[in-house]
Each structure stands twice: as C-alpha cells, then as structure tokens.
Amino acid sequence: MQPIISVSGLNKTYGDFQALRNIDLQINRGEIFGLLGPNGAGKTTLINIICGIVKKSSGTVTVDGFDNVENFRETRSRIGLVPQELPTETFETPYDVCRFSRGLFGKPDNPAHIEKVLRSLSLWDKKNNKIMTLSGGMKRRVLICKALAHEPEILFLDEPTAGVDVELRQDMWNVVQALRESGVTVILTTHYIEEAEQLADRIGVINHGEVIIVQEKTRLMKELGKKQLVLHLSESVSVLPSSLENYQLELGGDGLELTYHYDTQRDRTGITALLSDLHAAGIKFNDLHTSQSSLEEIFVGLVNKKI
C-alpha cells in the first residue's frame, strides 16, 4: 500500500541553523502516528512543511501521491491542521468559524456535517457563543472542529491537549480513535507520552532535527523496553554482599526494597540465579513483582543517547 505521506531527504535551514536534517519518513493511510520529541526538536517545523505552511530547503514531500509544492491545493485540501496556537477569531462563533473554514477549501455548505463535528467535541451548545467567552479547553476544541470542517483525509494534531483538563483530554482521545476508525490518518505530537502510548499505532522520535527511530509501538516497547523485578525484603539491608555485585541491584525503601533490571530479549534473564544467590547470602523477601518500561522511559532513553 502506498503511504499517504512520504518525506524524503527533507532539510530545513534558517541561516546557519539547521532545523531539520535529512528526514526520511513514511506515514501509512489510516494509522495514528505519534511524533515525539523534546522542545525545539523540529516537530512543528516538520508538520508545517508537510502542510505547505513553511518552505523546505531541500527534499520532497508527497501527500496522497501529490507533490506538496507543485500540487499545493490538492495536498492542502486533504489535510486538517490543529496548531498549538489558540484561535484568533475571538469575535466569531464556533459554528461560523467551522462554516467559513469549510468554504475556504471549496466545500459546499453542509450544516449537518458542521453539527456532527461540533457535537463530537461537546461544542454544539456553545455554537453561537463568541470564542472570546470560551475557556481555553473549549478554544482548543474549536481548533479541532475547524480542522475537521472540510472533511480531511489527514489530521495533524500539534499538542492538541495542552492546557486541557483530564476529562476533556479523554474526550479528545475518543474523538481521535473514532476518526481513525472512519479512515482518517492522524499524526499526533504531544508532551503527554501516555497519549501516544494509548493511541498511536507507530511512534517516531525526532531530536535535534533528525528522526532517530520509527517503529510500531508494541514492537518498540518490546525491543527497547526493560523489565524490572522488585523484591520486598523481610529485613532491612544496609549493604549488599559482594556476591551480588554483578546484578547491579538498586537498594531502596530504607533497605527493604531491591530492584533488579533485566532484558527480556536475552536468552537468560538472570532471575533464577539472582534468587539463588540471595538465598545463599541469607537475604529473604516476602513479596516480589515485575513491571515493564513505559513509553516515556524509552523516549527519555532514546533522546538522552542522542544529546
């Protein structure tokens, strides 16, 4: 299947500063793609170039098979963009903003679609209120409605839940999942890593203008994630014996907790040997549990490696 977005050899410079460096990226039709990176990594610049808002320095970008420069109108009509900035149409209403945005893309008036979009984000009862009277979270929802007004095939969400309360954030997650189920391709950037962990099919990590990894989410977490075994000791231990040095154990909880990190991809985890050596050292425990690295921990590890 041809990717709906294809980026090849993309570079962007501002004077002597290189914001993007040789980006190669393909985004599949109908997926939710999580684009992660620290502040200043190049996420918004990349999005703006794909959307045709910022001019690239070199490279190619195609959207649904169309070059985004030579066929700007074709590509832009397929894209909905929810930027980080809040709306400026402070004296307009959510309904009028959506209706006007739809008209800008040459779409015929469709009150039923505008109503559907506004209702999906709990804005129908505010449809005739001035945007200036809405809360920050509602203004964020207006941006999403505006981006969906012309029925795009691709939706870019650039920090869509920044400054949004937990309940509304969950509502937005539900909307994103419904959009994917309807066939819309969603590209999500977020500082809330749990959003990407819950929603994304694939993850791309960008840092210092370079894409350092693109991987299917579950595979990424399996291959790069670490597991840890936590043992709750029967008696407090102040110093571990030398026989346990090779395990690189972490002693915490006032000497009542031992943490052992291990790699699930190895043939042997070392847990059996550890338990045997603990017994030989006279260290007893009354409980244990394991946990898996979160996507946030993997992300931090990837970014730190590239600093």
Secondary structure as a PSIPRED ss2 file (coil, helix, strand):
# PSIPRED VFORMAT (PSIPRED V4.0)

   1 M C   1.000  0.000  0.000
   2 Q C   1.000  0.000  0.000
   3 P C   1.000  0.000  0.000
   4 I C   1.000  0.000  0.000
   5 I E   0.000  0.000  1.000
   6 S E   0.000  0.000  1.000
   7 V E   0.000  0.000  1.000
   8 S E   0.000  0.000  1.000
   9 G E   0.000  0.000  1.000
  10 L E   0.000  0.000  1.000
  11 N E   0.000  0.000  1.000
  12 K E   0.000  0.000  1.000
  13 T E   0.000  0.000  1.000
  14 Y E   0.000  0.000  1.000
  15 G C   1.000  0.000  0.000
  16 D C   1.000  0.000  0.000
  17 F E   0.000  0.000  1.000
  18 Q E   0.000  0.000  1.000
  19 A E   0.000  0.000  1.000
  20 L E   0.000  0.000  1.000
  21 R E   0.000  0.000  1.000
  22 N E   0.000  0.000  1.000
  23 I E   0.000  0.000  1.000
  24 D E   0.000  0.000  1.000
  25 L E   0.000  0.000  1.000
  26 Q E   0.000  0.000  1.000
  27 I E   0.000  0.000  1.000
  28 N C   1.000  0.000  0.000
  29 R C   1.000  0.000  0.000
  30 G C   1.000  0.000  0.000
  31 E C   1.000  0.000  0.000
  32 I E   0.000  0.000  1.000
  33 F E   0.000  0.000  1.000
  34 G E   0.000  0.000  1.000
  35 L E   0.000  0.000  1.000
  36 L E   0.000  0.000  1.000
  37 G C   1.000  0.000  0.000
  38 P C   1.000  0.000  0.000
  39 N C   1.000  0.000  0.000
  40 G C   1.000  0.000  0.000
  41 A C   1.000  0.000  0.000
  42 G C   1.000  0.000  0.000
  43 K H   0.000  1.000  0.000
  44 T H   0.000  1.000  0.000
  45 T H   0.000  1.000  0.000
  46 L H   0.000  1.000  0.000
  47 I H   0.000  1.000  0.000
  48 N H   0.000  1.000  0.000
  49 I H   0.000  1.000  0.000
  50 I H   0.000  1.000  0.000
  51 C C   1.000  0.000  0.000
  52 G C   1.000  0.000  0.000
  53 I C   1.000  0.000  0.000
  54 V C   1.000  0.000  0.000
  55 K C   1.000  0.000  0.000
  56 K C   1.000  0.000  0.000
  57 S C   1.000  0.000  0.000
  58 S E   0.000  0.000  1.000
  59 G E   0.000  0.000  1.000
  60 T E   0.000  0.000  1.000
  61 V E   0.000  0.000  1.000
  62 T E   0.000  0.000  1.000
  63 V E   0.000  0.000  1.000
  64 D C   1.000  0.000  0.000
  65 G C   1.000  0.000  0.000
  66 F E   0.000  0.000  1.000
  67 D E   0.000  0.000  1.000
  68 N C   1.000  0.000  0.000
  69 V C   1.000  0.000  0.000
  70 E C   1.000  0.000  0.000
  71 N C   1.000  0.000  0.000
  72 F H   0.000  1.000  0.000
  73 R H   0.000  1.000  0.000
  74 E H   0.000  1.000  0.000
  75 T H   0.000  1.000  0.000
  76 R H   0.000  1.000  0.000
  77 S C   1.000  0.000  0.000
  78 R C   1.000  0.000  0.000
  79 I E   0.000  0.000  1.000
  80 G E   0.000  0.000  1.000
  81 L E   0.000  0.000  1.000
  82 V E   0.000  0.000  1.000
  83 P C   1.000  0.000  0.000
  84 Q C   1.000  0.000  0.000
  85 E C   1.000  0.000  0.000
  86 L C   1.000  0.000  0.000
  87 P C   1.000  0.000  0.000
  88 T C   1.000  0.000  0.000
  89 E C   1.000  0.000  0.000
  90 T C   1.000  0.000  0.000
  91 F C   1.000  0.000  0.000
  92 E C   1.000  0.000  0.000
  93 T C   1.000  0.000  0.000
  94 P H   0.000  1.000  0.000
  95 Y H   0.000  1.000  0.000
  96 D H   0.000  1.000  0.000
  97 V H   0.000  1.000  0.000
  98 C H   0.000  1.000  0.000
  99 R H   0.000  1.000  0.000
 100 F H   0.000  1.000  0.000
 101 S H   0.000  1.000  0.000
 102 R H   0.000  1.000  0.000
 103 G H   0.000  1.000  0.000
 104 L H   0.000  1.000  0.000
 105 F C   1.000  0.000  0.000
 106 G C   1.000  0.000  0.000
 107 K C   1.000  0.000  0.000
 108 P C   1.000  0.000  0.000
 109 D C   1.000  0.000  0.000
 110 N C   1.000  0.000  0.000
 111 P H   0.000  1.000  0.000
 112 A H   0.000  1.000  0.000
 113 H H   0.000  1.000  0.000
 114 I H   0.000  1.000  0.000
 115 E H   0.000  1.000  0.000
 116 K H   0.000  1.000  0.000
 117 V H   0.000  1.000  0.000
 118 L H   0.000  1.000  0.000
 119 R H   0.000  1.000  0.000
 120 S H   0.000  1.000  0.000
 121 L C   1.000  0.000  0.000
 122 S C   1.000  0.000  0.000
 123 L C   1.000  0.000  0.000
 124 W H   0.000  1.000  0.000
 125 D H   0.000  1.000  0.000
 126 K H   0.000  1.000  0.000
 127 K C   1.000  0.000  0.000
 128 N C   1.000  0.000  0.000
 129 N C   1.000  0.000  0.000
 130 K C   1.000  0.000  0.000
 131 I H   0.000  1.000  0.000
 132 M H   0.000  1.000  0.000
 133 T H   0.000  1.000  0.000
 134 L C   1.000  0.000  0.000
 135 S C   1.000  0.000  0.000
 136 G H   0.000  1.000  0.000
 137 G H   0.000  1.000  0.000
 138 M H   0.000  1.000  0.000
 139 K H   0.000  1.000  0.000
 140 R H   0.000  1.000  0.000
 141 R H   0.000  1.000  0.000
 142 V H   0.000  1.000  0.000
 143 L H   0.000  1.000  0.000
 144 I H   0.000  1.000  0.000
 145 C H   0.000  1.000  0.000
 146 K H   0.000  1.000  0.000
 147 A H   0.000  1.000  0.000
 148 L H   0.000  1.000  0.000
 149 A C   1.000  0.000  0.000
 150 H C   1.000  0.000  0.000
 151 E C   1.000  0.000  0.000
 152 P C   1.000  0.000  0.000
 153 E C   1.000  0.000  0.000
 154 I E   0.000  0.000  1.000
 155 L E   0.000  0.000  1.000
 156 F E   0.000  0.000  1.000
 157 L E   0.000  0.000  1.000
 158 D E   0.000  0.000  1.000
 159 E C   1.000  0.000  0.000
 160 P C   1.000  0.000  0.000
 161 T C   1.000  0.000  0.000
 162 A C   1.000  0.000  0.000
 163 G C   1.000  0.000  0.000
 164 V C   1.000  0.000  0.000
 165 D C   1.000  0.000  0.000
 166 V H   0.000  1.000  0.000
 167 E H   0.000  1.000  0.000
 168 L H   0.000  1.000  0.000
 169 R H   0.000  1.000  0.000
 170 Q H   0.000  1.000  0.000
 171 D H   0.000  1.000  0.000
 172 M H   0.000  1.000  0.000
 173 W H   0.000  1.000  0.000
 174 N H   0.000  1.000  0.000
 175 V H   0.000  1.000  0.000
 176 V H   0.000  1.000  0.000
 177 Q H   0.000  1.000  0.000
 178 A H   0.000  1.000  0.000
 179 L H   0.000  1.000  0.000
 180 R H   0.000  1.000  0.000
 181 E H   0.000  1.000  0.000
 182 S C   1.000  0.000  0.000
 183 G C   1.000  0.000  0.000
 184 V C   1.000  0.000  0.000
 185 T E   0.000  0.000  1.000
 186 V E   0.000  0.000  1.000
 187 I E   0.000  0.000  1.000
 188 L E   0.000  0.000  1.000
 189 T E   0.000  0.000  1.000
 190 T C   1.000  0.000  0.000
 191 H C   1.000  0.000  0.000
 192 Y C   1.000  0.000  0.000
 193 I H   0.000  1.000  0.000
 194 E H   0.000  1.000  0.000
 195 E H   0.000  1.000  0.000
 196 A H   0.000  1.000  0.000
 197 E H   0.000  1.000  0.000
 198 Q H   0.000  1.000  0.000
 199 L H   0.000  1.000  0.000
 200 A C   1.000  0.000  0.000
 201 D C   1.000  0.000  0.000
 202 R E   0.000  0.000  1.000
 203 I E   0.000  0.000  1.000
 204 G E   0.000  0.000  1.000
 205 V E   0.000  0.000  1.000
 206 I E   0.000  0.000  1.000
 207 N E   0.000  0.000  1.000
 208 H C   1.000  0.000  0.000
 209 G C   1.000  0.000  0.000
 210 E E   0.000  0.000  1.000
 211 V E   0.000  0.000  1.000
 212 I E   0.000  0.000  1.000
 213 I E   0.000  0.000  1.000
 214 V E   0.000  0.000  1.000
 215 Q E   0.000  0.000  1.000
 216 E E   0.000  0.000  1.000
 217 K H   0.000  1.000  0.000
 218 T H   0.000  1.000  0.000
 219 R H   0.000  1.000  0.000
 220 L H   0.000  1.000  0.000
 221 M H   0.000  1.000  0.000
 222 K H   0.000  1.000  0.000
 223 E H   0.000  1.000  0.000
 224 L H   0.000  1.000  0.000
 225 G C   1.000  0.000  0.000
 226 K C   1.000  0.000  0.000
 227 K E   0.000  0.000  1.000
 228 Q E   0.000  0.000  1.000
 229 L E   0.000  0.000  1.000
 230 V E   0.000  0.000  1.000
 231 L E   0.000  0.000  1.000
 232 H E   0.000  0.000  1.000
 233 L E   0.000  0.000  1.000
 234 S C   1.000  0.000  0.000
 235 E C   1.000  0.000  0.000
 236 S C   1.000  0.000  0.000
 237 V C   1.000  0.000  0.000
 238 S C   1.000  0.000  0.000
 239 V C   1.000  0.000  0.000
 240 L C   1.000  0.000  0.000
 241 P C   1.000  0.000  0.000
 242 S H   0.000  1.000  0.000
 243 S H   0.000  1.000  0.000
 244 L H   0.000  1.000  0.000
 245 E H   0.000  1.000  0.000
 246 N H   0.000  1.000  0.000
 247 Y H   0.000  1.000  0.000
 248 Q C   1.000  0.000  0.000
 249 L C   1.000  0.000  0.000
 250 E E   0.000  0.000  1.000
 251 L E   0.000  0.000  1.000
 252 G E   0.000  0.000  1.000
 253 G C   1.000  0.000  0.000
 254 D C   1.000  0.000  0.000
 255 G C   1.000  0.000  0.000
 256 L C   1.000  0.000  0.000
 257 E E   0.000  0.000  1.000
 258 L E   0.000  0.000  1.000
 259 T E   0.000  0.000  1.000
 260 Y E   0.000  0.000  1.000
 261 H E   0.000  0.000  1.000
 262 Y E   0.000  0.000  1.000
 263 D C   1.000  0.000  0.000
 264 T C   1.000  0.000  0.000
 265 Q C   1.000  0.000  0.000
 266 R C   1.000  0.000  0.000
 267 D C   1.000  0.000  0.000
 268 R C   1.000  0.000  0.000
 269 T C   1.000  0.000  0.000
 270 G C   1.000  0.000  0.000
 271 I H   0.000  1.000  0.000
 272 T H   0.000  1.000  0.000
 273 A H   0.000  1.000  0.000
 274 L H   0.000  1.000  0.000
 275 L H   0.000  1.000  0.000
 276 S H   0.000  1.000  0.000
 277 D H   0.000  1.000  0.000
 278 L H   0.000  1.000  0.000
 279 H H   0.000  1.000  0.000
 280 A H   0.000  1.000  0.000
 281 A C   1.000  0.000  0.000
 282 G C   1.000  0.000  0.000
 283 I C   1.000  0.000  0.000
 284 K C   1.000  0.000  0.000
 285 F E   0.000  0.000  1.000
 286 N E   0.000  0.000  1.000
 287 D E   0.000  0.000  1.000
 288 L E   0.000  0.000  1.000
 289 H E   0.000  0.000  1.000
 290 T E   0.000  0.000  1.000
 291 S E   0.000  0.000  1.000
 292 Q E   0.000  0.000  1.000
 293 S C   1.000  0.000  0.000
 294 S C   1.000  0.000  0.000
 295 L H   0.000  1.000  0.000
 296 E H   0.000  1.000  0.000
 297 E H   0.000  1.000  0.000
 298 I H   0.000  1.000  0.000
 299 F H   0.000  1.000  0.000
 300 V H   0.000  1.000  0.000
 301 G H   0.000  1.000  0.000
 302 L H   0.000  1.000  0.000
 303 V H   0.000  1.000  0.000
 304 N H   0.000  1.000  0.000
 305 K H   0.000  1.000  0.000
 306 K H   0.000  1.000  0.000
 307 I C   1.000  0.000  0.000
